[in-house]
Amino acid sequence: MHCDTVEVVKFLMDNHIEIMSPPISGELSQVFVIYKATNVKIEAFKRIINAIHEISHGIELKIGDLNEEPIITYIDCAILHEFHCILKNRKRQHPKGDELKLNGLKQEEKFRRLIEDKSSDFQKRIEAILTTRTQATQLGIERAKQLEPVEPVIPRCNSLEHRELLSKCTMISNNKIISLKWPIFINQKQEFIQCVQNKIHFVPNMKPKTDPNLGDCSYLDTCHKMHCCRYVHYLQFTPQILETKYNSWLADENIARSKNSWISLYTRGECCSNLSRNVAPPQWIQCDVRKFDLSLLGKFSAVIADPAWNIHMHLPYGTCNDTELLNLPLNILQDEGILLLWVTGRAIELGKESLKKWGYKVINEISWVKTNQLGRTIVTGRTGHWLNHSKEHLLLGLKGDPEWLNRNIDLDIIVSPTRETSRKPDEVYGIVERLVGSKSRKLEIFGRVHNLRPGWITIGNQLEGTHVIDPEIKNRLLIQELANKKST
């Protein structure tokens, strides 16, 4: 090893305790300053630092990050640098074609292999550092597992034979299963009877206009044109014994959840509120969001907005133009936090532009993959001018630098069935509450009756009346109402 490099390694080995202790803590720049103050020859140290940066692909590392024993790291870096120097010198001294051999191998190949081995070892250590989950993330996942209720799943029968048999045993009227035809049912095979009593079944809802050759309707129970659709639709049959069992499961789950409420909040799950604060009941305000003074609501840790984008197609509800949505002052609702914005395929870029205008940066996008009544992916979307849209997009914007967010718990994809027109999956609320905490202040804009939830304030023109229990918001609304009366 070169004498300058040996000197550097000796310095690091002699002073490694001080180097690894605060306030230096292994910072390469600080170590270099100390070495420079006590040694004249600093080129070797510079070369070692450059070798570390080259191997780490520019990632800022501290001495000691690459190995449990920092001394081994020093020597590895020094030897690696020496290999680079020797390789360059060999190329200068020996022109191409005049190559020496060492132990049956060309020196250049041997040094290159040694360098590659060292580089690979360093890269593996770096990857291990970068991919290791922090303790806060692990605790957040564990807390979510313990506090979030698990809803039981009732098995579903996919047997075509059972489906046809059950269609002969059921009495259907006005698109509803009235009852079983018991004389026919009890004469079936015991295997079929047990299956009906323990699994959900889907009975074909055959009408005079139905053409079985066309196959199943992609929307099934959410079809807008069920009165005239010629595709096959289904009715869900769940026996009373299963419904009773399911309700008892839910009751037990609620009891288990209340028992788990004592679990220590050792992560930042209660980020924006007092630990003793209870989750408030649902609150809502019926208003035209475009004209409502959003400053009356205060600040929130999370906001969800589901605008009625104009997709240039016939829709059963009113829509807003792009300018109206872009001019909404959503920037006043948060100093820091997250805003989730539902967008259509056409409005993805417009949604990103809106978030940027309101002071957010788009950090992620959640995709909702739509499924139908049978759990199959919808393949004939109601929207889309070029391709059928069978998914929807939820942009996730971040404002400020909220360290209290619980990260890395949920995925960026939701697979969930469609329901009423424009109704979004309930899974979104669980994702938000795990991110910001169940007791933090949360707001939903353009909400409807089915969006009302404990811990949330909902505003929109399709709500019924106003119900507010937050004393600050009630006072602000009252003052505004009195001011409006005076002005008139």
Summary of the structure (lengths in Angstrom):
residues: 488
radius of gyration: 32.7
end to end distance: 90.4
largest distance: 102.3
contacts: 1317
relative contact order: 0.09
helix: 43%
strand: 17%
